[in-house]
Amino acid sequence: MRKLIARLWGAGQRGMAARGRRLPADAGMNTAEYAVGTLAAVAFAGVLMKVLMSDPVQGALTGIITKALN
């Protein structure tokens, strides 16, 4: 039993590889997390674009740029 535990939870790359082979249920978890993160980033970008395209924000940004150039 100790040999099995040492092999599964051993230090270094060999131990990590042994754990990866033993747990196939987590194989697609990273892909799902990236998909959710990408979806959240796209939603945030859409909201940010909507805010930046509004008239008050565009007027304020134009005023700041004009003042900086003069």
N, C-alpha and C positions, 0 to 999 in steps of 0.2 A: 504494500500500500504506500509506503514512504517513497519508493522508487517512482510510482505513478504520480504522486503529488509533486515530487521534485522535477519530473519530466514535464508535467503540465504547467507548473508555476515557476520553473527555473529562470534564472537571470540570463540576459543576453538574447540575441536574435534567435538562437535555437529554441529557447523556451517560448518566445513569442510566436514562432512558427508553429510549434506544437499546439499552443492554445488556439491559433487561428484554424488549424485543421480540425480541432475538436468541436468547434462551435459554428456549424454551418448555418444556423438559424439567423445570425446577424449579417448575412452576406449582402443583403440589399439595403441595409439601414442607412449607410452613408449617402446613397443615391437619393433616397427619400428626403433626407435632411437637406441636401443641396437643392432639391426641387422646391421645398418649402421656403428656404432662404432666398432663392431666386425669385419666387413669386412675391415674397414680401418686399424685396428690393424693387421690383417692377411697380408694385402698388405704390410704394413710397415715391418713386420717381414720377409717377403719374400725378400724385397729389402735389408734389413740389412744382412740377411744370404748370399745373393749373394755377397755383398761387403766383408763380412768377409771371404768368401771362395776364394776370389781372391788371386793370388800369391803374389803381393806386400804387401798386408795387412797381410797375413799369415807369410811372411818373417819378417816383422816388429814386429809382436807379438812374434814370436819365438825368435828373437833377444833380445827383452825386457825381456822375461822370462829367457833366458839363462844368460843374464847379471845380473839379479836379484839373480839368484841362485848361481852365482860364487862369 
